Amino acid sequence: MDKQTFLTRFLLHNPLSGSSGDGSSPALINQQELKKAAVLIPLVKRQNGLNIIFTERALALRHHPGQVSFPGGKHEQSDPNLLYTAVRETQEEIGIFPEQIVVFGRLAKLTTVSGFIVTPYLGFVESDHSIVIDPQEVKTVFEVPLAFLLNKKNTYLRHLIANKKRHFSYCIPYRNRFIWGATAQMLVNLQHHLDD
């Protein structure tokens, strides 16, 4: 799917469609105790169409070590808004500058089993950006074709064990990567958004 087609389809639909969770139940979580966070779903134009940029979290991190995720993180008091959080964290984690990102929308907020309420923003990233990894936060960076991620045949539900607890999660395997949890839920929400 090319950039203009994707943008047109995305903007024609309600920006807040989609599910509210990644296997956790918002009704069981005290909303006052949730910590605000934001991520960027970075899309980049490549020769064969759009790709999405992912990170693999550093193994030393407290929350979700080693998991595939989008760049982003906890909202800081000094951040004027959640969009700023997503863009700031993207620069800190993988070195993409704010002026190289054009944010055009967001998906529904998502509650996570780790006690966060995450706002996912979508943005186009300039193709000639350079990746500079913060090794304290990120182990690796990789890209997956958008067409692969939007193909529902590549997504399935599965019971997984994480932190000695059983979770029912969407999963998207891609080559030697395994996308699951909140990140996979956001991608499923994006699939639903474009189908509405």
Long-range contacts (C-beta under 8 A, 24 or more apart in sequence): 1-49, 1-50, 1-146, 1-147, 1-150, 2-49, 2-50, 3-43, 3-45, 3-50, 3-124, 6-43, 6-50, 6-146, 7-104, 9-194, 10-104, 10-105, 10-122, 10-193, 10-194, 11-104, 11-105, 13-193, 13-194, 13-196, 14-193, 14-196, 15-105, 15-106, 15-107, 15-193, 16-106, 16-107, 16-108, 17-107, 17-108, 17-189, 17-192, 17-193, 17-196, 18-107, 18-108, 18-188, 18-189, 18-190, 18-192, 18-193, 19-108, 19-110, 19-185, 19-188, 19-189, 19-192, 20-108, 20-109, 20-110, 20-111, 21-110, 21-111, 21-112, 21-185, 22-110, 22-111, 22-112, 22-113, 22-169, 22-170, 22-181, 22-182, 22-184, 22-185, 23-113, 23-167, 23-168, 23-169, 23-181, 23-185, 24-111, 24-112, 24-113, 26-111, 29-111, 29-115, 31-117, 33-115, 34-111, 34-115, 34-116, 34-117, 35-74, 35-75, 35-115, 35-116, 35-117, 36-74, 36-75, 36-82, 36-85, 36-116, 36-117, 36-119, 37-72, 37-73, 37-74, 37-75, 37-85, 37-116, 37-117, 37-118, 37-119, 38-72, 38-73, 38-75, 38-82, 38-83, 38-85, 38-86, 38-89, 38-118, 38-119, 38-120, 38-121, 39-69, 39-70, 39-71, 39-72, 39-73, 39-86, 39-89, 39-118, 39-119, 39-120, 39-121, 39-186, 40-70, 40-71, 40-72, 40-86, 40-87, 40-89, 40-90, 40-101, 40-103, 40-120, 40-121, 40-122, 40-123, 41-70, 41-107, 41-120, 41-121, 41-122, 41-123, 41-186, 41-190, 42-70, 42-71, 42-90, 42-96, 42-101, 42-123, 42-124, 42-125, 43-122, 43-123, 43-124, 43-125, 43-146, 44-124, 44-125, 44-126, 44-127, 44-129, 44-143, 45-124, 45-127, 46-127, 46-143, 46-145, 48-145, 49-145, 49-146, 49-147, 50-145, 50-146, 50-147, 51-143, 51-144, 51-145, 51-146, 52-143, 52-144, 52-146, 52-149, 53-94, 53-125, 53-141, 53-142, 53-143, 54-141, 54-142, 54-143, 54-144, 54-177, 54-179, 54-183, 55-93, 55-94, 55-137, 55-138, 55-139, 55-140, 55-141, 56-138, 56-139, 56-140, 56-141, 56-142, 56-177, 57-137, 57-138, 57-139, 58-135, 58-136, 58-137, 58-138, 58-139, 59-139, 60-136, 61-137, 63-114, 63-116, 64-114, 64-181, 66-139, 67-180, 67-181, 67-183, 68-177, 68-178, 68-179, 68-180, 68-183, 69-182, 69-183, 70-120, 70-183, 70-186, 71-96, 71-138, 72-118, 72-120, 73-137, 74-116, 82-119, 82-121, 83-121, 86-119, 86-121, 87-121, 87-123, 92-134, 92-137, 93-133, 93-134, 93-137, 93-138, 94-131, 94-132, 94-133, 94-134, 94-138, 94-141, 95-129, 95-130, 95-131, 95-132, 95-133, 95-134, 96-125, 96-129, 96-131, 97-129, 100-125, 100-126, 100-129, 101-125, 101-126, 107-186, 107-189, 107-190, 107-193, 108-189, 110-182, 110-185, 110-186, 110-189, 112-181, 112-182, 113-165, 113-167, 118-182, 120-186, 120-189, 122-190, 142-177, 144-174, 144-177, 144-179, 148-174, 149-187, 149-190, 149-191, 150-190, 150-191, 150-194, 152-191, 155-184, 155-187, 155-188, 155-191
